[in-house]
Amino acid sequence: KTPMKTPNTRKVAKNLPFQSLPKCTGSSAKAISQSKMLCKQIVISSIVPKQSPVSNSCHVRTKSNLYKKASNAEDNYVEQVSKYTKVFAQLAKLGCNPNTARKKIATTGGKKELSDMYFPAIRKGQSSKAKRSSSQAKVLTLKNLVRSVGICSKAGRNSDKSSKHNQDIAFHTEHLGKVRNAHLFGVVDGHGDYGLTLSNQVREALSRNLAAILNDMLALKPVSAQAREVRRQLIAAAFEKAQADVVAGNREDASESGATATVVLAIGRSLVCANVGDSRAYAVSGSKGAWEALQLSTDHRPKEIHEYDRIVKSKGQVHPCYDFNGAPYGPHRVWDKSGTAPGLAISRSIGDSEAHKLGVISTPDVSEVEVRDEKVVVMASDGVWDVMAIDQAMRIVETFYEKGDAEAAAEALVGEARSRWRKKFTQIDDITAVIIFLDPS
């Protein structure tokens, strides 16, 4: 909390690791003055993934759209600084709008730590007066990339052939964040005793958080490598926020229950995919009998080397189950030292607070594709991908592509997957598919 002097003699909290940035030139005193007024009010939410690189530099660039976020020693909220030093660094790097922040603080009383997060925007060439909050911004209309959408989800059954609750949820929001033709698609696959409850809460949290950052994402140049990285960090922050929200509201239910989540944003001519877990999304181009599929998502399995290393460093173990004879069976899972719990078969999820103590994380992998000749997006839970590959799935979907009947395509895909489960296994997993026919013209 002890103040220290920067080259511009502005007070910052001592020993906070800020991003390494150019020194202040002193040419933006007005911007610094506006930011200092906020320093005693602003409550920083935990929005930046743990991997964000930081250094020990305390130099902050202060242009019209880059504001200094330093904590005052007398601030009642300075106790939170130690938890969010990386957030300070990221805000200093990306910049923010004081007017927007002031209004957000006013609506929350400056006290809500998690329910309202502030995502900084980058809008080059605009002054702070020209920037407005998303609630005041003019309604945007994007080119509609989506031709038709089909969603189908069916409950599985237990090994004794008894029925079970469907813990999968699929959703489609057509005008996300009040931006016309901004589409959000999602597949959420719950697990554990409270999987259905958490699936619903994950859907709500991700929809809310992604809507909050949409205008900031649209303000970035789509072809810029820097813009892509900022979009990735914003989406990752939305997932991290969802984790905090779900666990805070369900501390007991979320201890050994959780959900995987795969979302695809169709905005303008871009497809942006983010996922944790093993539900997949593919962008497919080509024509009947000659389809080419690009996997947008990443499977997060504990045995993958980078996932394995992180779990082991967090004092977790990775191995399959063993039968009474000591023979291994089933997929690799995440275990504690006792080897009896939690037994999670994925390395990234939302919820699962006990597994998160062992190296499981909620930070998504994010990919982005500029649509050229892609015609179909196929999203599905592992209930589909455990029994068929994408080329087999497309042989089913292509029958309905010319007709533009995505709903029938989703129903046929789920029906075929269910039939394959019935033939191969005694139990049937919950099965969910989202089929999106694109209009790339």
ABEGO torsion letter per residue (X at the ends): XBBBBBAAGBBBBBGBBBBBBBBBAGABAAAAAAAAAAAAABBBBBABBAABBBBABABBBBBAABBBBBBBAABAAAAAAAAAAAAAAAAAAAEBBAAAAAAAAAAAGGABAAABBBBBBBBBGBBAAABBBAAABBBBBBBBABABBBBBBBBBBBAAGBBBBBABBBBBBABBGGBBGBBBBBBBBBBEAAAAAAAAAAAAAAAAAAAAAAAAAAABBAABAAAAAAAAAAAAAAAAAAAAAAAAABAAAAAABBBBBBBBBBBEABBBBBBBEABBBBBBBEBBGBBBBBBABBBBBAABAAAAAAAAAAGBBBBBBBBAAGBBBEBBBBBBAAGAOAGBABABBBEGAAAAAAGBBABBBBBBBBBAABABBBBBBAAAAAABBAAAAAAAAAAAAAAGBAAAAAAAAAAAAAAAAAAABABBBBBBBBBBBBBAX
